[in-house]
């Protein structure tokens, strides 16, 4: 099952990443369930990439300095009816700091503390069509 297909009517899902209570990434994208054999699925999986300053400790052992640039990535790692399993990773130059998942319910808000002080929140967005 895929949630990124080409459908006439799409629902939107918002995603936020907070570190120590500070918003470091916010975006939204259309979601539409399609079967894995469907020709309506997107040809390549979507990846959301964002950057933040270092200065955090990941998994209680990987210390970063404030001058480091940390890259975050979010992608569809799996799916179930009614849920998208997102892979979430943070990396610094040549080092993976955290690699985990967040389960997003497509019809309700979902919130995960994926590491100490790092929250991923997903939520459905109601969008009205412009005339």
N, C-alpha and C positions, 0 to 999 in steps of 0.2 A: 504494500500500500504506500502511496505517495500523497503528500499534502500540497504539493506544488504543481498543479496542473493548469491547463488552459480551460477555464470554465466561463460560461456566460455570466453567472452570478457568483462572485467571490465574497467570502467573509474576510475581514482583515484581523490580523493578530498583532498586537503591540508587544514589544519586548523591551525591558529595561534592565540595565546592569548597574548596581550600586556597590560602591566600595567605601566602607566606613561611613555609610549614610550619604555619600556624595554620588550623584548621578554621573556615570562616566560614558554611558551609551544609552540611546533611546532611538527606536525605529519601529516601523510597522511594515507589513507586507501582506499581500493577498494570499489566502490559503483556499485550496479547493481539493477535496479528496478524489483521487483517481486510483484505479487498480494498477498494479505493477506492470501488467501487460498492455495497458492502454497506450494508444498513440497520442493521447492528450497530455501525458506527463511531460514535464520540462526535460530537455535533453541532458542538462547538467544540474547537479544539486546546487542549490543556492548556499552561498557562504556569506555570512555577515562578518566583516573584519572591522576592528576598531583599535585605537591606541590609547594608552594612558601613561602617566608618569609612574615610575617605580616608587620605592619607599615602603613597600609592604613585605610581609613574610607570608609565603605560600606554603600550605600544608605543614606549618609549624617548623619548617626547616630550610626553605629556600628564601633567603633574604635578598631583597633588591634595594638598590640605592635610589634616592630621589632623581639622580641624573639619568638613570636607565629608562629606556623606552620599552614599554611592555605591550605586546600585541595580543589582543583577544580575538578569538574566532568562535562563531556559533554556526552549526550546520545541522541538517536533519540526519540523525544517526539511526532512526527507526521510527515506526509508526504503529499505532493501533487505531481501531475505530474510536473516534472521540479524543484522541491524544496524539501529540507529536513528541517524539523523544529527540531532544536536542543534545548534541555533543557540544561541550563548552571547554575551551582551552585557553591558557595564558602562557606566553613564552617570552623569554628575553633572548638576546643574541645567543644562538646555539644551545639553548636550554629550555626544556619544557618545564614550566613551574607548576601547572595544574592541568589535568585532563579528566573531565567528569561529565555527568549528564544532568539535564533538567527535563522533567516530564511536564509538558504543557497541555492542559486540558483545553480543547478548542472552544468550549462554550462557557468556561468559567475562569476566574483568575487562578493562577498557580504561582506559588512563591517557594523558592528553594534557597537555603543558605548553603552554597556549594563549597565554601571554605570560610574560615573565621572572618567575619565582616564583609563577605562578598555575597550579595543577594542577586538572584536572577528572578525577575517577575515577568510573567506573560499574562495577557488579558485580551478578550475579544473586543473589537472596536466596531461600533455601529457607524456606518458611513451612509450618508444620503447622497443620492445621485444628483449631480447638477443638471439643470434643465437647459 
